[in-house]
């Protein structure tokens, strides 16, 4: 008997919402969904979104929009950003922002799929520098 490969689920782990007027967006999402939105420690122009859902539901970030047309970005948890980036390219996608460290949290890369949608890969790694 051969042993089946163990697969790691690639779950949505985080999302970011860009806003031209973050205060207006905080009010909108807070009143619409009851989300608690608070300043993210040590980061100007970035707020933590607590969705209040079960542990499996992702929280997110609200940020000041960096460029016109900046979309919502969904972060997908992967075991290795490096390997996932290679697979994105192999499947016809693009790397928009290469592997980047978030100190003591992990690594991310922003990618584009074959339909021109952007998304981010996220690798948890508390030793990231």
ABEGO torsion letter per residue (X at the ends): XBBBBBBBBBBBABBBBBBABAAAAAAAAAAAAGBBBBBBBGBBGBBBBBAGBBAABBBBBBBBBABBGBBBBBBBBBABAAAAAAAAAAAGBBBABBBBBBBGAEBBBBBBBAAGBBBBBBBBBAABX
